[in-house]
């Protein structure tokens, strides 16, 4: 188990370095983490990258905008009682909904560290809510106070949510499950992002069959 943890940690350090290089050219620090279909490891990739960036001294906010199947709070050890939907519907302030995620060997700090913005209570019409101008305002507010904003989005192909969110992001990371994701699905996902003018920053080949998504 230790070997696999060490390999995973090193993989996220490499991904962190590549993302840092890509972000040097970006207009804003908002990056989507998505996949073609569900269960390809996008949520665990988003969580691992967020923790790795925070461990390197950055102030990171991980946002769960997969309003249909929220899972990021579970992976990061947070809760889903308050979150995105509360902010978008003016039920709670952004500061009330942000959760501090304690990383090993790290104390709470005002500057660096990892914060989670979970989805919050479920809504009946996720695409419509995400299609308003409120998510853009929320993401702008987050980008003003964070070095990196990582968004766990729904898969690209089944629903339109990710393409709606993509308009506010500087780029996207596409997670591909080895021996599972069909090449055609990857191509379709890349094309959909391109048509939406969402820049593809890179692809992550995910070989771990046990990853949650």
Secondary structure, DSSP 8 states (H G I E B T S, - for coil): -HHHHHHHHHHHHHHHHHHHHHHTT-SSSEEEEEESSSSSSHHHHHHHHHHHHHHTT-EEEEEE---SS--HHHHTT---SSSHHHHHTTSS-HHHH-EEE--TT----SSSEEEEE---S--S-HHHHHTSSHHHHHHHHHHHH-SEEEEE---TTT-SHHHHHHTT-SEEEEEEETTTS-HHHHHHHHHHHHHTT--EEEEEEE--TT---
